[in-house]
Amino acid sequence: MILHTFNKPKALVENRHFVSPRDTILLMEDGVYSLLDENLLKGMNNIFALEIDLAARGIKVAQHEVSITYEKFVSLCVEAEQISNWF
C-alpha cells in the first residue's frame, strides 16, 4: 500500500491517476477542501483527513473515521510500503 498525501485540491486533481484502489489517501492542510467535492473523490477508498486541518477550516465530515489524529497519521506512515507527497 502506498500512502499518498495531498496538501491542495489541485494536487489531487493533477495526480489522482497515480492512486490505485489499494492505496490510502491523506488530505492535509488545504487538501481537506477536497472533501467538499464529491466527484473528485468518487471511486476512491481509504480516504483520511487530519482533524486539526478540518477544524482549522471549519469543515465537518459525516464519517468520523475519515477524520484522524497525528497519531493515526504516524501509524499510516509506518504501515505504508511507500509514501508519496503531492504538493
PASEBA-1860 file (N, C-alpha, C; in nm, 3 decimals):
! residues 87
1> MILHTFNK> 0.084/-0.118/0.000/0.000/0.000/0.000/0.089/0.124/0.000 ~ 0.050/0.219/-0.082/0.118/0.349/-0.086/0.029/0.450/-0.015 ~ 0.090/0.530/0.070/0.020/0.641/0.135/0.047/0.765/0.052 ~ -0.061/0.823/-0.003/-0.050/0.946/-0.081/-0.099/1.062/0.006 ~ -0.017/1.163/0.025/-0.061/1.282/0.099/-0.079/1.397/0.000 ~ -0.189/1.468/0.016/-0.221/1.582/-0.070/-0.246/1.704/0.017 ~ -0.177/1.815/-0.011/-0.197/1.935/0.070/-0.276/2.043/-0.003 ~ -0.318/2.015/-0.126/-0.400/2.110/-0.202/-0.496/2.030/-0.290
9> PKALVENR> -0.619/2.078/-0.310/-0.710/2.009/-0.400/-0.652/1.996/-0.541 ~ -0.580/2.097/-0.587/-0.522/2.093/-0.722/-0.423/1.977/-0.734 ~ -0.348/1.950/-0.630/-0.253/1.838/-0.632/-0.326/1.706/-0.650 ~ -0.442/1.692/-0.586/-0.521/1.571/-0.601/-0.577/1.560/-0.742 ~ -0.628/1.668/-0.795/-0.683/1.668/-0.931/-0.576/1.626/-1.032 ~ -0.456/1.680/-1.017/-0.349/1.654/-1.113/-0.283/1.517/-1.099 ~ -0.294/1.455/-0.981/-0.219/1.332/-0.956/-0.302/1.213/-0.912 ~ -0.433/1.225/-0.912/-0.518/1.115/-0.863/-0.502/0.988/-0.946
17> HFVSPRDT> -0.459/1.001/-1.070/-0.442/0.883/-1.156/-0.326/0.793/-1.108 ~ -0.243/0.843/-1.017/-0.135/0.762/-0.960/-0.183/0.678/-0.842 ~ -0.305/0.701/-0.794/-0.359/0.631/-0.676/-0.432/0.505/-0.721 ~ -0.388/0.391/-0.669/-0.455/0.264/-0.700/-0.561/0.236/-0.594 ~ -0.654/0.143/-0.623/-0.761/0.113/-0.528/-0.713/0.064/-0.391 ~ -0.596/0.005/-0.385/-0.547/-0.045/-0.254/-0.466/0.059/-0.177 ~ -0.442/0.174/-0.236/-0.366/0.281/-0.171/-0.452/0.360/-0.072 ~ -0.384/0.438/0.011/-0.451/0.522/0.109/-0.422/0.668/0.076
25> ILLMEDGV> -0.523/0.753/0.095/-0.511/0.896/0.071/-0.523/0.970/0.203 ~ -0.430/1.062/0.227/-0.439/1.150/0.342/-0.446/1.294/0.292 ~ -0.553/1.362/0.329/-0.570/1.504/0.294/-0.523/1.586/0.413 ~ -0.438/1.683/0.385/-0.383/1.767/0.492/-0.380/1.912/0.444 ~ -0.365/2.002/0.538/-0.362/2.146/0.508/-0.483/2.181/0.421 ~ -0.464/2.257/0.312/-0.578/2.294/0.227/-0.632/2.177/0.146 ~ -0.562/2.066/0.145/-0.610/1.947/0.076/-0.742/1.895/0.131 ~ -0.774/1.930/0.258/-0.901/1.884/0.316/-1.022/1.944/0.244
33> YSLLDENL> -1.003/2.053/0.172/-1.113/2.110/0.093/-1.160/2.012/-0.014 ~ -1.079/1.915/-0.049/-1.118/1.814/-0.148/-1.239/1.735/-0.102 ~ -1.260/1.726/0.028/-1.376/1.654/0.080/-1.508/1.720/0.042 ~ -1.502/1.846/0.005/-1.624/1.919/-0.032/-1.667/1.890/-0.175 ~ -1.583/1.823/-0.252/-1.613/1.789/-0.391/-1.633/1.638/-0.403 ~ -1.758/1.594/-0.400/-1.789/1.451/-0.404/-1.736/1.384/-0.529 ~ -1.740/1.454/-0.642/-1.694/1.394/-0.767/-1.544/1.371/-0.769 ~ -1.470/1.456/-0.702/-1.324/1.444/-0.700/-1.279/1.314/-0.634
41> LKGMNNIF> -1.350/1.272/-0.529/-1.310/1.154/-0.453/-1.390/1.030/-0.490 ~ -1.478/1.042/-0.589/-1.563/0.932/-0.629/-1.478/0.812/-0.673 ~ -1.512/0.696/-0.621/-1.441/0.574/-0.655/-1.312/0.551/-0.580 ~ -1.277/0.642/-0.491/-1.154/0.627/-0.414/-1.187/0.567/-0.277 ~ -1.096/0.483/-0.228/-1.112/0.418/-0.098/-1.008/0.470/-0.001 ~ -1.027/0.437/0.125/-0.926/0.467/0.227/-0.883/0.614/0.226 ~ -0.980/0.701/0.245/-0.954/0.845/0.246/-0.958/0.896/0.390 ~ -0.854/0.967/0.428/-0.845/1.025/0.562/-0.809/1.173/0.550
49> ALEIDLAA> -0.840/1.248/0.656/-0.805/1.390/0.663/-0.763/1.421/0.806 ~ -0.661/1.503/0.821/-0.615/1.541/0.956/-0.721/1.625/1.024 ~ -0.762/1.582/1.143/-0.869/1.651/1.214/-0.834/1.796/1.247 ~ -0.707/1.824/1.274/-0.667/1.960/1.307/-0.685/2.054/1.187 ~ -0.660/2.001/1.065/-0.678/2.082/0.944/-0.826/2.099/0.911 ~ -0.906/1.997/0.937/-1.052/2.010/0.918/-1.107/2.117/1.012 ~ -1.067/2.111/1.138/-1.117/2.206/1.238/-1.072/2.349/1.204 ~ -0.948/2.365/1.161/-0.895/2.498/1.129/-0.971/2.563/1.013
57> RGIKVAQH> -1.028/2.479/0.926/-1.100/2.531/0.809/-1.251/2.521/0.822 ~ -1.297/2.477/0.940/-1.440/2.470/0.966/-1.513/2.366/0.885 ~ -1.444/2.260/0.848/-1.505/2.154/0.768/-1.546/2.040/0.860 ~ -1.671/2.001/0.848/-1.723/1.888/0.927/-1.748/1.772/0.832 ~ -1.710/1.652/0.873/-1.731/1.534/0.791/-1.834/1.443/0.857 ~ -1.914/1.378/0.775/-2.020/1.290/0.826/-1.962/1.162/0.886 ~ -1.859/1.109/0.822/-1.799/0.985/0.871/-1.684/1.017/0.966 ~ -1.698/0.976/1.089/-1.596/1.007/1.189/-1.464/0.935/1.161
65> EVSITYEK> -1.469/0.824/1.087/-1.346/0.751/1.058/-1.256/0.822/0.957 ~ -1.311/0.921/0.887/-1.231/0.999/0.792/-1.135/1.093/0.865 ~ -1.179/1.152/0.972/-1.101/1.248/1.050/-1.004/1.172/1.142 ~ -0.872/1.200/1.125/-0.774/1.128/1.206/-0.679/1.224/1.277 ~ -0.618/1.173/1.381/-0.520/1.249/1.459/-0.381/1.231/1.399 ~ -0.286/1.308/1.450/-0.147/1.290/1.408/-0.097/1.150/1.444 ~ -0.145/1.097/1.556/-0.104/0.963/1.598/-0.143/0.859/1.492 ~ -0.265/0.870/1.440/-0.311/0.778/1.335/-0.232/0.803/1.206
73> FVSLCVEA> -0.199/0.928/1.178/-0.117/0.963/1.061/0.017/0.891/1.068 ~ 0.079/0.892/1.184/0.208/0.823/1.203/0.189/0.673/1.180 ~ 0.080/0.617/1.230/0.052/0.474/1.210/0.038/0.441/1.061 ~ -0.030/0.528/0.988/-0.044/0.506/0.843/0.093/0.508/0.775 ~ 0.179/0.598/0.819/0.315/0.606/0.761/0.394/0.478/0.788 ~ 0.382/0.426/0.909/0.453/0.304/0.946/0.401/0.184/0.866 ~ 0.270/0.177/0.845/0.208/0.066/0.773/0.235/0.070/0.623 ~ 0.260/0.187/0.569/0.276/0.203/0.424/0.409/0.146/0.375
81> EQISNWF> 0.404/0.085/0.256/0.525/0.037/0.192/0.604/0.154/0.132 ~ 0.529/0.258/0.095/0.588/0.376/0.032/0.499/0.497/0.062 ~ 0.557/0.616/0.065/0.480/0.739/0.087/0.511/0.834/-0.027 ~ 0.404/0.885/-0.087/0.418/0.985/-0.195/0.349/1.113/-0.149 ~ 0.425/1.220/-0.146/0.371/1.350/-0.107/0.348/1.434/-0.232 ~ 0.226/1.484/-0.247/0.189/1.563/-0.364/0.159/1.704/-0.320 ~ 0.235/1.802/-0.372/0.218/1.941/-0.333/0.189/2.026/-0.454
END
